[in-house]
Each structure stands twice: as C-alpha cells, then as structure tokens.
Amino acid sequence: MIELKQGHIADFVERTKGAPSTNTLS
C-alpha cells in the first residue's frame, strides 16, 4: 500500500512541478 502512496505522491509532485498553476490539493 505504501508503494501506491509513494507513486501517487510522485505523480502529484510531477504535476505540481509541471504545472504549478494547477492546484490538485483543492
């Protein structure tokens, strides 16, 4: 389960880095 979480976080970081204008935290 931790692996899935890490993968999700990595995707989130990549998305935030690629498009800081888009807030996925909302």
C-alpha positions as CSV (number, residue, x, y, z in Angstrom):
1,M,0.0,0.0,0.0
2,I,2.9,2.3,0.8
3,E,4.1,1.8,-2.8
4,L,0.8,3.1,-4.2
5,K,1.0,6.1,-1.9
6,Q,4.6,6.8,-3.0
7,G,3.6,6.5,-6.6
8,H,0.6,8.9,-6.1
9,I,2.9,11.4,-4.3
10,A,5.4,11.2,-7.2
11,D,2.6,11.8,-9.7
12,F,1.4,14.8,-7.6
13,V,4.9,16.2,-7.3
14,E,5.4,15.8,-11.1
15,R,2.1,17.5,-11.8
16,T,2.8,20.4,-9.4
17,K,6.3,20.8,-10.9
18,G,4.9,20.6,-14.5
19,A,2.0,23.0,-13.8
20,P,2.3,24.9,-10.5
21,S,-0.7,27.0,-11.7
22,T,-2.9,23.9,-11.2
23,N,-3.7,23.1,-7.6
24,T,-4.6,19.5,-7.1
25,L,-4.9,20.0,-3.3
26,S,-8.2,21.7,-3.7
